[in-house]
Amino acid sequence: MPVVRSDVPLGASTVSDWEFRKFHLELDRGGRNTGTFMTGEATLIAAGPPRLADAIGSLESTVIPIAVTENVSVNQNKMLQQVFEIGSRRSYFVSGHVTGSIGFSRPMFNGPSLLRVLTGAQKDKVNLDQGAGVAPGQTSSGTREQSLPNANEPEFYINLHAEIFDRPLGLMFMMIDQRNREYAKMYVEDAMIQAHAFNIASQAMTIAENVSLMFDRIVPVAIAASNPDQ
């Protein structure tokens, strides 16, 4: 019988006590890891103001959830330059700017389109319902302000050349596990819509709508502490 070290958690493997036939690499005593994995069904994506500081009141009451989303990809790239020197085979790396991009894929339905939902959250400290049913960029009084129609109105936005798409927006990502424990929350600031496309095919059941964006940075948002054993 192998001797179990007292400093090694039961059910976990270390480099010196690696037994792949018996233990997980991660502690899994009592099914601890069951329900802890991140899944798409337990991820919330919502559109909001360009910067986290622009949120009115609580962030949760400011952003608009993006429903019926099938695929989302978040990518970040850092500029790196590899520097060599004469007289050595070793090298150095100089880091530069970071660029980020996001891609959305969603089927069309009789409701706010993907561009509509994204731009519906662009506001400058005004209520989302203010100016409902009036032209974009105007309030019910007719004055030109940073307000939009109600985001719940079933409207189809398509003209990427319109002035409204020259303004940035923000995106909130919130991930919980399957046991309703918060794992991470982040806010993507100053995202600009770069491309939009939709595909129609005779053999397809739905019409796919795709949007790609570039963003400035990702800001972490504080999440509530939870009991890991609940």
BELCOR-V480234 format. One record per pair of residues at least 4 apart in sequence whose ideal C-beta (glycine too) atoms are under 7 Angstrom apart, sorted by sequence separation. I is the first residue (numbers start at 1). GAP is how many residues later the second one is. D is the distance in whole Angstrom. If there is no record, write none. Layout:
BEGIN
i: [I I]
gap: [GAP GAP]
d: [D D]
END
This chain:
BEGIN
i: [4 8 13 14 19 24 28 38 50 55 57 58 59 112 114 115 116 126 134 138 139 149 176 177 226 13 27 28 38 49 57 108 112 123 134 138 160 176 8 13 49 56 134 138 139 149 176 177 26 48 55 84 131 137 176 200 83 106 112 131 139 175 199 8 82 83 130 131 175 198 199 13 104 198 12 13 82 83 174 198 5 11 12 13 136 173 198 11 49 80 81 136 173 197 12 48 12 48 80 81 134 172 196 11 47 131 133 11 46 47 78 79 130 131 132 170 171 195 9 11 46 78 79 131 132 170 193 194 10 46 47 126 170 194 46 78 126 171 193 194 44 45 77 126 129 170 192 76 77 124 128 168 169 191 192 123 128 168 191 45 76 123 168 191 75 123 190 75 122 189 190 45 137 188 189 74 120 136 165 189 73 119 72 73 121 188 189 72 120 72 186 187 160 186 71 117 186 187 69 70 186 70 160 185 69 70 68 119 185 68 112 116 184 112 116 68 116 182 112 115 182 111 112 113 115 110 113 182 119 122 181 119 122 121 119 66 118 179 64 64 64 63 56 102 47 47 54 49 48 47 49 118 115 102 64 102 108 118 114 113 115 114 108 107 108 107 107 108 105 106 105 104 103 104 63 103 101 102 101 59 101 102 100 99 100 50 52 100 50 51 50 49 47 48 47 48 45 46 45 43 44 43 42 42 42 52 42 38 52 51 38 39 50 51 37 50 36 35 35 36 35 38 59 52]
gap: [4 4 4 4 4 4 4 4 4 4 4 4 4 4 4 4 4 4 4 4 4 4 4 4 4 5 5 5 5 5 5 5 5 5 5 5 5 5 6 6 6 6 6 6 6 6 6 6 7 7 7 7 7 7 7 7 8 8 8 8 8 8 8 9 9 9 9 9 9 9 9 10 10 10 11 11 11 11 11 11 12 12 12 12 12 12 12 13 13 13 13 13 13 13 14 14 15 15 15 15 15 15 15 16 16 16 16 17 17 17 17 17 17 17 17 17 17 17 18 18 18 18 18 18 18 18 18 18 19 19 19 19 19 19 20 20 20 20 20 20 21 21 21 21 21 21 21 22 22 22 22 22 22 22 22 23 23 23 23 24 24 24 24 24 25 25 25 26 26 26 26 27 27 27 27 28 28 28 28 28 29 29 30 30 30 30 30 31 31 32 32 32 33 33 34 34 34 34 35 35 35 36 36 36 37 37 38 38 38 39 39 39 39 40 40 41 41 41 42 42 42 43 43 43 43 44 44 44 45 45 45 46 47 48 50 51 51 51 53 56 57 58 69 69 70 71 71 72 73 74 74 75 81 86 87 89 90 93 95 96 96 97 98 99 99 100 101 101 103 103 105 106 107 107 109 109 111 111 112 113 113 113 114 115 115 118 118 118 119 119 120 121 122 122 124 124 126 126 128 130 130 132 133 134 135 135 136 137 137 138 139 139 139 139 140 140 141 142 143 143 144 145 162 167]
d: [7 7 6 7 6 5 5 7 6 5 6 7 6 4 6 6 6 5 5 6 5 6 6 5 7 5 6 5 7 4 7 7 5 7 7 7 5 6 6 6 6 5 6 6 5 7 5 6 6 6 4 5 6 6 6 5 6 5 7 4 5 5 7 5 5 4 6 5 5 6 5 5 6 6 6 7 6 6 5 4 6 6 7 5 5 7 7 6 7 5 5 7 5 5 6 5 4 4 6 7 6 5 5 6 6 5 6 5 4 5 6 3 5 7 6 6 4 5 5 5 6 7 5 6 4 6 6 5 6 5 6 7 6 6 6 5 7 6 5 5 6 5 7 4 5 6 6 6 5 4 7 4 5 5 6 6 6 6 7 6 5 6 5 4 7 7 6 5 7 7 4 6 7 5 5 5 6 5 5 6 7 7 7 4 7 6 6 7 3 6 5 5 7 7 4 6 6 5 6 5 6 6 5 4 5 7 6 6 5 6 6 5 7 7 7 6 4 4 6 4 6 5 6 5 7 6 6 6 5 5 4 7 5 6 7 5 6 7 6 6 5 6 6 7 6 5 7 7 5 4 6 7 6 7 5 7 7 7 5 7 7 5 7 4 5 7 6 5 6 5 5 7 7 5 5 5 6 5 7 7 5 6 7 7 5 4 7 7 6 6 5 5 6 4 6 6 7 5 6 7 4 5 7 5 6 5 6 5 6 5 7 6 6 7 7 5 5 6 4 7 4 6 7 5]
END
